[in-house]
Amino acid sequence: MSLRIITIIAIVSTILLTAFSVNSEFNDSKNNNQEKSIPEEMILIPAGKFDMGITQADLEELVEIGKKVPHMTISHAEYWFGDERPLHTVEIRAFYMDKYEVTNREFADFVNDTDYIPEGDWRKYAGKNREGHPVVNVTWNDAKAYADWAGKRLPTEEEWEYAALGGRDVKWFPWGNEPDPQATNYRYQGESFLDGIFRMIFGRDIKTTVVGSYKPNGYGLYDMCGNVREWCESDYEAYPGLKEEHWQHTKHRPFSKDKPDYVRKVARGGHWDSSNPVYIRIKNRTGIDMGTQWYTTGFRCVRPVN
């Protein structure tokens, strides 16, 4: 091999190594800058892909998880959880997410600062010694108004599920695939028929806990399952690929071919009054009229990574 060829190879190798080193340093610098600029009380959720939703076969597993729900059968599972089908791959860009659910204290600061008049009666459950509890009885519009004021937004349904997984190889819950009544706040013991009648007539005392009372998930997010259900930005719609006849027989469109005359928004995560672990799973979806307030529903916010 001639000296000229050897020289050319050496020059090309040097150029390639230099370019690789610069690119590596750029990426390291970019990641370091993202981590250094994380907003207060937020967590950086890295970009990635994940499998969202469930398979048809998963419904059989849900029957087993929900076996304490009276008369739970595959037909019941299709009705309650069929909207989680099909399994599909989603790509997510990096974003920041609130470490905790928005509290009564934070929502009060927003209302006092803006003179905003909420649609929901949030003060009903924001009394003394509840400043650190998640705000509830807020409509989707109330949650969005707060997010706008804070310079944030509500998470998409895809972002929420991806973040709830915590970067771990889990399927049903942030801590693993088996229910654990000590891992989060939900009414795991169920209720008798008589208790259910009394609840419908007289209601139930609110039993939220102070945010962050349980261990966080893999990303450091607290209360992603249980405590309060969380509003998402997304409209409640069928997942891509779900057959229309299957969609019609799920819980929010039973035997109906027509869309409701109001907009349903997605809420995720289950809540303190969920009577069975099957309802607080990461995959579980709920569609709620955006003008509705519940003492089981609150929210948290996200912010894009610039």
C-alpha positions as CSV (number, residue, x, y, z in Angstrom):
1,M,0.0,0.0,0.0
2,S,1.4,3.3,-1.0
3,L,2.2,6.1,1.4
4,R,-0.4,8.4,-0.3
5,I,-3.2,5.9,0.3
6,I,-2.2,5.4,3.9
7,T,-2.2,9.2,4.4
8,I,-5.7,9.5,2.9
9,I,-7.0,6.7,5.1
10,A,-5.5,8.4,8.2
11,I,-7.1,11.8,7.3
12,V,-10.5,10.3,6.7
13,S,-10.4,8.3,10.0
14,T,-9.4,11.4,11.9
15,I,-12.3,13.4,10.4
16,L,-14.8,10.6,11.2
17,L,-13.5,10.3,14.8
18,T,-13.7,14.0,15.3
19,A,-17.3,14.2,13.9
20,F,-18.3,11.3,16.2
21,S,-16.7,13.0,19.2
22,V,-18.4,16.3,18.5
23,N,-21.8,14.7,18.0
24,S,-21.4,12.7,21.2
25,E,-20.4,15.8,23.1
26,F,-23.4,17.7,21.6
27,N,-25.8,15.0,22.7
28,D,-24.3,14.8,26.2
29,S,-24.5,18.6,26.5
30,K,-28.1,18.6,25.2
31,N,-29.1,15.9,27.8
32,N,-27.3,17.8,30.6
33,N,-29.0,21.0,29.6
34,Q,-32.4,19.4,29.7
35,E,-31.7,17.9,33.1
36,K,-30.4,21.2,34.5
37,S,-33.4,23.2,33.2
38,I,-36.1,20.9,34.6
39,P,-38.8,23.1,36.0
40,E,-39.4,23.0,39.7
41,E,-41.5,20.0,40.9
42,M,-41.5,18.5,37.4
43,I,-39.9,15.3,36.1
44,L,-38.2,14.9,32.7
45,I,-39.9,12.1,30.8
46,P,-37.5,10.9,28.1
47,A,-38.5,10.3,24.5
48,G,-39.3,6.7,23.5
49,K,-41.7,4.2,22.0
50,F,-44.2,1.9,23.9
51,D,-47.1,-0.4,23.3
52,M,-50.3,1.3,24.3
53,G,-53.5,-0.5,25.1
54,I,-54.3,-4.2,25.5
55,T,-54.9,-7.3,23.4
56,Q,-58.1,-9.3,23.2
57,A,-56.4,-12.0,25.2
58,D,-55.7,-9.5,28.0
59,L,-59.4,-9.3,28.7
60,E,-59.2,-12.8,30.2
61,E,-56.5,-11.6,32.6
62,L,-58.6,-8.7,33.6
63,V,-61.5,-11.0,34.6
64,E,-59.1,-12.7,37.0
65,I,-57.8,-9.4,38.4
66,G,-61.3,-8.2,38.8
67,K,-62.7,-11.4,40.2
68,K,-63.9,-9.7,43.4
69,V,-66.3,-7.6,41.3
70,P,-69.5,-9.5,41.5
71,H,-70.3,-11.7,38.5
72,M,-67.2,-10.4,36.5
73,T,-67.2,-12.4,33.2
74,I,-65.5,-11.9,29.8
75,S,-68.7,-10.0,28.7
76,H,-68.3,-7.6,31.6
77,A,-64.6,-7.2,30.8
78,E,-65.4,-6.4,27.1
79,Y,-68.0,-3.8,28.3
80,W,-65.8,-2.1,30.9
81,F,-62.3,-2.5,29.3
82,G,-62.9,-3.2,25.6
83,D,-62.1,0.4,24.8
84,E,-58.5,-0.3,25.8
85,R,-58.0,-2.4,22.6
86,P,-56.1,-2.8,20.4
87,L,-52.5,-2.9,21.4
88,H,-50.6,-0.4,19.2
89,T,-47.2,1.2,19.2
90,V,-46.9,4.9,20.0
91,E,-43.8,7.2,19.8
92,I,-43.4,9.9,22.4
93,R,-41.3,13.0,22.4
94,A,-39.6,14.1,25.6
95,F,-41.6,16.3,28.0
96,Y,-41.8,17.4,31.6
97,M,-44.6,16.2,33.9
98,D,-45.7,17.5,37.3
99,K,-44.2,15.3,40.0
100,Y,-47.5,15.5,41.9
101,E,-51.2,16.1,41.2
102,V,-52.2,19.7,41.5
103,T,-53.1,20.5,45.1
104,N,-55.8,22.7,46.6
105,R,-53.2,25.2,47.7
106,E,-51.9,25.5,44.1
107,F,-55.3,25.8,42.6
108,A,-56.2,28.5,45.2
109,D,-53.1,30.5,44.2
110,F,-54.3,30.4,40.6
111,V,-57.9,31.5,41.4
112,N,-56.7,34.3,43.7
113,D,-54.1,35.5,41.2
114,T,-56.5,35.6,38.2
115,D,-60.0,36.0,39.7
116,Y,-61.0,33.1,37.5
117,I,-64.4,31.7,38.3
118,P,-64.2,27.9,38.2
119,E,-67.1,25.8,36.8
120,G,-66.6,23.2,39.5
121,D,-67.3,23.6,43.2
122,W,-63.6,22.9,44.1
123,R,-63.8,24.7,47.4
124,K,-66.2,22.1,48.8
125,Y,-63.3,19.7,49.4
126,A,-60.5,22.3,49.9
127,G,-61.1,23.1,53.5
128,K,-58.8,23.3,56.5
129,N,-56.0,20.8,56.6
130,R,-56.6,19.8,53.0
131,E,-54.2,22.3,51.3
132,G,-51.8,19.5,50.3
133,H,-54.5,17.2,49.0
134,P,-55.2,17.0,45.2
135,V,-57.8,19.5,44.0
136,V,-61.1,17.8,42.9
137,N,-64.5,18.9,41.7
138,V,-62.8,20.7,38.7
139,T,-64.1,20.4,35.2
140,W,-61.8,19.9,32.2
141,N,-62.1,23.6,31.4
142,D,-61.0,24.4,35.0
143,A,-57.9,22.2,34.7
144,K,-57.0,23.7,31.3
145,A,-57.4,27.2,32.7
146,Y,-54.9,26.4,35.5
147,A,-52.5,24.8,33.1
148,D,-52.6,27.9,30.8
149,W,-51.9,30.1,33.8
150,A,-49.0,28.0,34.9
151,G,-47.4,28.0,31.4
152,K,-48.2,24.3,31.0
153,R,-50.8,22.1,29.4
154,L,-52.7,18.9,30.2
155,P,-51.0,15.6,29.1
156,T,-52.3,13.7,26.1
157,E,-53.6,10.3,26.8
158,E,-50.5,8.8,25.2
159,E,-48.1,10.9,27.3
160,W,-50.0,10.0,30.4
161,E,-49.9,6.2,29.9
162,Y,-46.2,6.3,28.8
163,A,-45.3,8.3,31.9
164,A,-47.3,6.1,34.2
165,L,-45.3,3.0,33.1
166,G,-42.3,4.8,34.6
167,G,-39.8,3.3,32.1
168,R,-40.3,-0.1,33.7
169,D,-41.3,-3.4,32.2
170,V,-44.7,-3.4,33.8
171,K,-48.1,-3.9,32.4
172,W,-50.9,-3.1,34.9
173,F,-49.5,-1.0,37.8
174,P,-46.5,1.3,38.3
175,W,-45.1,-1.1,40.8
176,G,-45.6,-4.4,38.9
177,N,-48.4,-6.6,37.6
178,E,-50.0,-7.7,40.9
179,P,-52.5,-5.6,42.9
180,D,-51.1,-4.1,46.1
181,P,-53.5,-2.2,48.4
182,Q,-50.5,-0.8,50.3
183,A,-49.0,0.8,47.1
184,T,-51.6,3.5,46.5
185,N,-54.9,5.0,47.6
186,Y,-58.0,3.2,46.5
187,R,-61.0,1.5,48.1
188,Y,-59.7,-2.0,47.4
189,Q,-62.0,-3.8,49.8
190,G,-65.1,-3.4,47.6
191,E,-68.5,-3.0,49.1
192,S,-71.7,-4.9,49.9
193,F,-74.9,-4.3,47.9
194,L,-76.4,-2.4,50.9
195,D,-73.3,-0.2,51.2
196,G,-73.6,0.5,47.5
197,I,-77.3,1.7,47.9
198,F,-76.3,3.9,50.8
199,R,-73.4,5.4,48.8
200,M,-75.8,6.2,45.9
201,I,-78.2,7.9,48.2
202,F,-76.0,9.7,50.7
203,G,-72.6,9.8,48.9
204,R,-69.3,9.0,50.7
205,D,-66.9,11.1,52.6
206,I,-63.9,12.1,50.5
207,K,-60.8,10.0,51.3
208,T,-58.0,11.5,49.2
209,T,-54.5,11.6,50.7
210,V,-51.8,14.3,50.7
211,V,-50.0,14.1,47.4
212,G,-46.8,12.0,47.4
213,S,-48.0,9.8,50.3
214,Y,-47.0,6.6,48.5
215,K,-43.8,5.5,46.7
216,P,-43.2,7.1,43.2
217,N,-43.0,5.2,39.9
218,G,-39.8,4.6,38.0
219,Y,-39.7,8.2,36.7
220,G,-40.3,9.7,40.2
221,L,-44.0,10.5,39.6
222,Y,-46.4,10.1,42.5
223,D,-50.0,8.9,42.6
224,M,-50.2,7.9,38.9
225,C,-52.7,5.3,40.0
226,G,-55.2,5.9,42.7
227,N,-55.9,9.0,44.9
228,V,-57.6,11.0,42.1
229,R,-58.3,10.3,38.4
230,E,-56.6,12.8,36.2
231,W,-57.9,14.8,33.2
232,C,-56.1,14.5,29.9
233,E,-56.0,16.8,26.9
234,S,-57.3,14.1,24.6
235,D,-60.9,13.5,23.4
236,Y,-62.3,10.1,24.4
237,E,-62.3,8.2,21.1
238,A,-61.7,4.7,19.9
239,Y,-58.0,3.6,19.5
240,P,-56.8,3.2,15.9
241,G,-57.8,-0.2,14.6
242,L,-60.6,-0.9,17.0
243,K,-63.6,-2.3,15.1
244,E,-66.8,-0.2,15.2
245,E,-68.9,-3.1,16.4
246,H,-66.5,-3.6,19.4
247,W,-66.4,0.2,20.1
248,Q,-70.2,0.3,20.2
249,H,-70.4,-2.3,23.0
250,T,-67.9,-0.6,25.4
251,K,-69.0,1.3,28.5
252,H,-69.3,4.8,27.0
253,R,-71.1,3.9,23.8
254,P,-73.3,0.9,24.7
255,F,-75.2,-0.3,21.6
256,S,-75.0,3.2,20.0
257,K,-73.9,4.2,16.5
258,D,-74.2,7.9,17.2
259,K,-71.7,10.1,19.0
260,P,-73.0,12.0,22.1
261,D,-74.0,15.6,21.7
262,Y,-71.2,16.7,24.1
263,V,-67.5,16.2,24.2
264,R,-66.0,13.6,26.4
265,K,-62.4,14.0,27.5
266,V,-60.2,11.2,28.8
267,A,-59.4,10.8,32.5
268,R,-56.8,8.3,33.7
269,G,-55.5,6.6,36.8
270,G,-58.4,5.5,38.9
271,H,-59.1,7.1,42.3
272,W,-59.6,6.8,46.1
273,D,-63.1,5.4,45.6
274,S,-62.2,2.8,43.0
275,S,-63.5,-0.4,44.5
276,N,-61.2,-2.9,42.8
277,P,-57.6,-2.8,41.4
278,V,-58.9,-3.5,37.9
279,Y,-60.1,0.1,37.8
280,I,-56.8,1.8,38.8
281,R,-54.7,0.0,36.2
282,I,-52.3,2.1,34.0
283,K,-54.3,1.0,30.9
284,N,-57.8,1.8,32.1
285,R,-59.6,4.6,30.3
286,T,-62.6,6.8,31.3
287,G,-64.4,9.2,29.1
288,I,-66.1,12.1,31.0
289,D,-68.2,15.0,29.8
290,M,-65.7,17.9,29.9
291,G,-68.2,20.0,31.9
292,T,-68.6,17.4,34.6
293,Q,-67.1,17.8,38.1
294,W,-66.4,14.8,40.4
295,Y,-64.9,14.6,43.8
296,T,-62.8,11.7,42.5
297,T,-61.2,13.7,39.6
298,G,-58.3,16.1,39.5
299,F,-55.3,16.7,37.2
300,R,-51.6,17.3,36.7
301,C,-49.8,19.2,34.0
302,V,-47.0,18.8,31.5
303,R,-44.6,21.1,29.6
304,P,-42.8,20.4,26.3
305,V,-39.0,20.2,26.2
306,N,-37.8,23.1,24.0
